[in-house]
């Protein structure tokens, strides 16, 4: 006999609370395991195709591991040193860029900087706020995420977790399926399949978009002659998965650096602007529709809300799980709407008469 709906909601509510408490209390500890599980999830379709081609699961996992290790070594030896040096130099140059922009604004709009004016007070207040926030963020980064021990742990644990989960992925999914409540197993499987389609379309698709755009921005900006082009392209590509944020941050940073470097050379500045305009046109009209699709169901506002809420509650780990949780909640919400539209509550007497 199935449990009453009230008890089922009680148990699922308890499970959600336990999940939230564990995320809040053990977020930093769970980080390498979440990253490893995400990598295994993303690579699993490749392993499945290799199995279909005749390889065993062990051989497919070993082949993927060796290939990933070779790519990692190439990136570490060729790209990462240059990127690190550019990021360090960029952090040193940015204060000078902001100072020059301030001097330009003082010369162009002197009334904004009159002593005691409201505009000057507002600018000073914003500057103090940004400075305090920047110091807090820097202290948090230096104190946790970028500490040497944590970085070493990530580099050691994440690949190991990813390899083991990839090797045992199908068996793990089968065991979870066997534990599903029998009365609701078909519905849960259907919802899980929908969530998987959404995540596959969004994460794998947006990951490819980020890689393509990041590479394009880096190469194009370096060809234009912009200093720190590799670093700017990396930053823009990294945050492209957040709607409009990649273009906003990367474009503002690149244009600011172009004004500082090419002041008076409007042709070069225009080429930097053109790089981002072309990137946005290609992303909006070709890359995102082809690689992500329009049926993903993750509205930009919903995604931004999930990232903000989970980031505030659970930190960086919360931002990692925000996309899967947002996708799952979106699928469940659409399922509940389907059930409502098919219910007597919505259709009223016509539905009752049809029965």
Secondary structure as the mmCIF struct_conf table of DSSP 4:
data_model
#
loop_
_struct_conf.conf_type_id
_struct_conf.id
_struct_conf.beg_label_comp_id
_struct_conf.beg_label_asym_id
_struct_conf.beg_label_seq_id
_struct_conf.end_label_comp_id
_struct_conf.end_label_asym_id
_struct_conf.end_label_seq_id
HELX_LH_PP_P HELX_LH_PP_P1 UNK A 2 UNK A 4
HELX_RH_AL_P HELX_RH_AL_P1 UNK A 5 UNK A 52
TURN_TY1_P TURN_TY1_P1 UNK A 53 UNK A 54
HELX_RH_AL_P HELX_RH_AL_P2 UNK A 57 UNK A 75
HELX_RH_PI_P HELX_RH_PI_P1 UNK A 76 UNK A 80
HELX_RH_AL_P HELX_RH_AL_P3 UNK A 81 UNK A 108
HELX_RH_3T_P HELX_RH_3T_P1 UNK A 110 UNK A 113
BEND BEND1 UNK A 114 UNK A 114
TURN_TY1_P TURN_TY1_P2 UNK A 115 UNK A 116
HELX_RH_AL_P HELX_RH_AL_P4 UNK A 118 UNK A 140
HELX_RH_PI_P HELX_RH_PI_P2 UNK A 141 UNK A 145
TURN_TY1_P TURN_TY1_P3 UNK A 146 UNK A 146
BEND BEND2 UNK A 147 UNK A 147
HELX_RH_AL_P HELX_RH_AL_P5 UNK A 148 UNK A 167
TURN_TY1_P TURN_TY1_P4 UNK A 168 UNK A 168
HELX_RH_AL_P HELX_RH_AL_P6 UNK A 169 UNK A 178
TURN_TY1_P TURN_TY1_P5 UNK A 179 UNK A 179
BEND BEND3 UNK A 180 UNK A 180
TURN_TY1_P TURN_TY1_P6 UNK A 182 UNK A 184
HELX_RH_AL_P HELX_RH_AL_P7 UNK A 185 UNK A 199
HELX_RH_PI_P HELX_RH_PI_P3 UNK A 200 UNK A 204
HELX_RH_AL_P HELX_RH_AL_P8 UNK A 205 UNK A 224
TURN_TY1_P TURN_TY1_P7 UNK A 225 UNK A 225
TURN_TY1_P TURN_TY1_P8 UNK A 227 UNK A 228
HELX_RH_AL_P HELX_RH_AL_P9 UNK A 229 UNK A 238
TURN_TY1_P TURN_TY1_P9 UNK A 239 UNK A 241
BEND BEND4 UNK A 242 UNK A 242
TURN_TY1_P TURN_TY1_P10 UNK A 243 UNK A 244
HELX_RH_AL_P HELX_RH_AL_P10 UNK A 245 UNK A 261
BEND BEND5 UNK A 262 UNK A 262
TURN_TY1_P TURN_TY1_P11 UNK A 263 UNK A 264
HELX_RH_AL_P HELX_RH_AL_P11 UNK A 266 UNK A 282
HELX_RH_PI_P HELX_RH_PI_P4 UNK A 283 UNK A 292
BEND BEND6 UNK A 294 UNK A 294
BEND BEND7 UNK A 296 UNK A 296
HELX_RH_AL_P HELX_RH_AL_P12 UNK A 300 UNK A 341
TURN_TY1_P TURN_TY1_P12 UNK A 342 UNK A 342
BEND BEND8 UNK A 343 UNK A 343
HELX_RH_AL_P HELX_RH_AL_P13 UNK A 344 UNK A 347
TURN_TY1_P TURN_TY1_P13 UNK A 348 UNK A 348
HELX_RH_AL_P HELX_RH_AL_P14 UNK A 349 UNK A 354
#
